[in-house]
Amino acid sequence: MNGRERMLAMLAGQPVDRLPLTPIVMQFCADQCGVKYGDYVKDYRVLADCQMRTAEKFDFDLVSNMSDPAREAFDCGAHVEFYEDQPAALVDTDSLLADKTKLATLKIPDPLGGGRMHSAIKAIEVLKSQMGRERLVLGWVEGPCAEGADLRGINTLMVDFFDDPVFVRELFEFVVEMELRYARAQIDAGADMIGIGDAAASLVGPRFYEEFVWPYEKKLVDGLHAMGTRVRLHICGNTSRILEGMGRLGCDIVDLDYLAPIEAARRAMGPNQILLGNLNPVATCRDASPAEVAAGFAECHHQAGARFIVAPGCEVVRDTPLDNIQAMANYARNHPAIT
């Protein structure tokens, strides 16, 4: 099986020859290719080339257009800082919706209008044309809580949950509509799956997650499935208290950061959910020995049982030793999926 065949088979509940391997690699990719990360962020051709070369080097099963969380917000008009060799970053002290009344007049940008979203879509086109038969192509959108925080400011949004719940719902409605349009364009360009990054959702607590965030994540997931695509959910941080809700979203793959035990996720989400993760990207994947990396994934695999994908809990740290990456790849290559 090649990576695409392996991923599609697992997603369909069919036998696979070995465990899939799909780590999030962004800064690591740029370093592998000797380019500044600022160029990776700004130039879709650099991004696609680095993704493909790194996937081939370590035999990863997918390639992706992920680079930073600021594409949609930038196209909306948000203040974004760009750097020579690190990810683009939103300026939280100068958020686009510091005055929340601006939401009423904010227009959803055209994802094919020449902005940063359009650049990411062009990356999908390159990845699909050059690697689409060998590896799964993953597109990416921000989730309602993460993008809401990008537009409003993370600290202000947390207060809005208490002070103005009507505004929060209106903001999340805007975000979901925007992300579905963006996802549609990525799917049309060749994306086989859409990832949802909703990191801020790990900060709100279970009550607010169920009341405010979950309904809009569900609307986004259902909208993506209605387009005929698959969905991967990634929420950084400690999601231990919202695992059951994450499982009810119906995502094809759920990523788990290292703070949320896989065994707890398996109990909460049931035997059929594909789980991905969840080694600590720094303490274990970067700072440990190759043998410890392999042992860590063996424990993750044991806790997950069936329906498991090998990857750290979040992005591979850029200075992770190559021997440790190879240990991760070897674990996937040498272990069959438990059925």
N, C-alpha and C positions, 0 to 999 in steps of 0.2 A: 504494500500500500504506500502511496505517497501521502504527503501531509493533508492535501485536500480530501482525498478519499478517506483517510483515517478520521478526520474531523466530521465529515458528513455522515460516516457510518456511526460514530458515537452519538451524534445528535439524533440520528434516526433509531437509536436503540439496537443497532446491529453489532455483531462481533467486530473487533478491531485487532490488529496484529500486535500492538503494543500500546502503552500509555501515550496519549497525545502530549505534546510539549508546546506551550503557548505563553511564554513569559512576556510581560510588558517590557519592551526595550526601546528607549528613545535616546537619552544622552549616551548610553552605552553604545548605541549604533553609531552615532556621530564620532565618538572616540575611536571605534574600530576602523572607521574609514578615514581618520585623520582630518576631519572637518570641524570647524567651529559650530557650536550648537546654534548660535544665532543664524547661521546659514541654513541649517537643518529646519529651523522654525520658519524661515522666510521663503525658502525656495523648494517647491514641491519636487523638483527633479533631484535635488540633493537628498531630501527625505526618502523618496522612493528608492534611490540607488543604495542608500545606507541600509534601509530595511531589507532589501533583496540580498545584498552581500552578506549581511549578518545572519539572515535566515539560512542561507546556503552554507555558511561556515559552520554553524552549530546544528543544522538540520531541524530548525524550528518548523512547526506545522502551519503557521500563518504569518502573514505580513499585515501591517496596519498603517493608517495615516495619522496616528496619534502624535502629538508634539507638545501641546500645552492647552490649558483650559480657556484661552482667551479669544478663540476665533469668532464665536457667535457674538460675544459682547463687543468685540472690536468693530464688527460690521454694524452693530447697532449704534455705534458712536462712543463707546466707553473709552476712558483714558487707559491706555496700555503702554507699559514700558518695555522696550526691547533691549537686549543685551548681547554682547559679543559672543559669550560662551556659556549662557544659561537660558532657561526657559523664559518666554515672555510672561509678564506678570501684570495683573490688574492693579491699578492704584486705588486701594480701598478708601483712602481719605478724599478721593475725588470721584466718587461713584456716579455713574450716569443718572441714577434715580435717587440721588440725595434728596431731591425734591420729588416726592412720590407722585405728585400730580402730573408729572411728565409722562407717566405710564399711559394716560388716556390718549396722548397724541403720538406715542412711540409706534413706529411702523416696523413690521417684520421685514428685514432686509432680504433681497433676492439672493439665494445661495449661489446663483450663477451670474451674479452681477459684478464680478471682477474683484471681490474682496477676499478676505482670508478664508472664508468658507469655500469659495470657488477654488482657491489654491489647493485646499485639502481634497476637493473633489477631483481635481486634475491628478493628484497623487494616486487616488484610487484608480483612475483610468490607466496610469502607467503600470501600477502593480497588477491590475487585472490582465493587461495585454501581455506582460512579460512573465508573470508567474501564476496566472489564474488557473492554469491546468495542474500545477504542482502543489500549490498551497492555498489555503483559505484566505480570502481577502476580507479584512475587518475594517469597517468604517466606525466612526465615533461621533457621539453627541453628548452634550452635557445634560444631566438630569434636572428636574424642576428645582430642587433645593440648591444645588450647586450653581446653576445658572442664575437663579433668583438672587443668590448671594453675590454673584459676579456683577449683576446690574445694580443692586441696591446697596451692597456692602455687607459683609458677613455679620458684623456686630449689630448693625442697624436691623437687619432681617431678623435676628434672634429676638430683638425687642418687639418687632412688628407682630410676632406670633401672639404676644400678649396684648399689645396696644391697638392693632388694626388687622384683625383676622380677615376682614373683607378684602383689604388690599392684598394680603398674602395670596389669597385664592385667585384674585384677578391677575396678579403677577405670574403665578404658576400656570394659569390658563394661557397667558401670552407665551410663556416659555415652551409649553408643550406644543402649541401650534407651530412655533418657530422651529423646534427641533424635528417635528415630523416633516416639515418642508425640507429641511436640511438633509434628513435621512433619506427622503424620497430621491433627492438628487444624487446621493451617494449610491443608493441601490441601482439607480438607472445607469450610473457610471461603472458598475460592476461589483459593488460590495456584496459579499455573501452573507454577512452578518453585521449587525450594528451593536456596538458597545455603548452602554450608558454609564457615564461617570457621574456619580452623585455624592461626592465626598462629604459635603456639608450635612447630609442626612444622618450621619453618625453622631452629630452634635446635638440633636434636638430632643432626644429622649423618646421613650416608647409612646407616651400619650400624644405628644405633638406629631410624632411620626405617623401614627395611625390616623389622626384627625386631619392633618394638613398635607403631609408628604406622600403617604402611600396612595391616596386616590389619584394623584397626578402622575406618580410613577406608573400606576396601573393603566391609566389612560394612555401614557406614552408606550408602554409595552404592548398593550392591545392594538394600538395604532400601527406599530411596527409589524406585529404579526399579521395584521390585516393586509399589509403590503406584500406579504409572502416571504418575509425575511426571518432570520433567527436573531435572538437577543442575548447579549451577555451583559450582566449587571456587575458594576464595580463600585463599591462604596468603601473608601479608605477609612481606616480607624477602627474603633471598637464597636462592632455591630452586634455584640452579644445579646443586647436587650431587644433587638428588632429582627432577629433571625426568622422567627415564624412569619412575620409579615413579609419579609423578603422572599420567603419560599412561596407565599400565596400570590406573588406577582405573575408566576408562570413563565419566568425567564428560562431560556434553554440552558444557560450556564450562569452560575453565581460564583463570583470571585469572593474569597475570604481573606482579609488582611490577618496578619499574625496575631492580633489581639482577640480574635474570635475563634475559639477552638473548632476544629472541623467536626469532632465528635458531637459537639452541641448542635452544629448546623445540620448534621445528618439526622439527629433526633428530631429537630424542629421541622425539617423540610421533607423528610421521608426518603425512601430508598431510590426513587426515580430521578431526583434532582441531580444534575451534573454539578459537581463541586470542583473548584479550582483553588489551589493554594497549598499551604499558607505560611511558608517559612518566613521568618524575619529577614527582610532584604539586607539589613546591615549586620546584625549580630551573628546570623547563621550563614547567609549566602555570601556575604563579603568577607567577614572577619574570621570565619571558621575554616577548618581544613577541608579538602575535598571529601575525605572520609566522613566528616561530620555533616557535610552537605547531603551526602547519600543517605546517611542514617536519619537525618531530619526528614527527607522525603519518604523514607520507608515508614516512619511514624505517621506522617500525613496520610499516606496510602492506606495504612492499617486502620486509621480512624475513619477514613472516608469509605473504605470497602469498595463497592462497585461505583461506577460512574464518576471517575476521578481524572483530573487533568493536572499535569505537573507544571508548576509555576510558583515563584515566590508570592508572598501576600500582596506585594505592590511592585512598582517599577524596579527593575534590576539597577542597582547603584552603579554609577558610571565607572568607578574604579574597582569593580569586582574582579578578582583574579580570574584569568581565563581557565585555569585548572578547575576552579569551582563551577564555572559555567559548564565546562565539559562534564564534570561530575553530575550536574543536574541533567544534562542531555543523556549521559550514559544510563542514569537511573531510568529515565523514560524508555530509552531504547531497549533495555534489558529486562523490562518487567511487563508482562501481559496485563491487560485490563481485567479486573475481577468481574465476573458476570454472575 
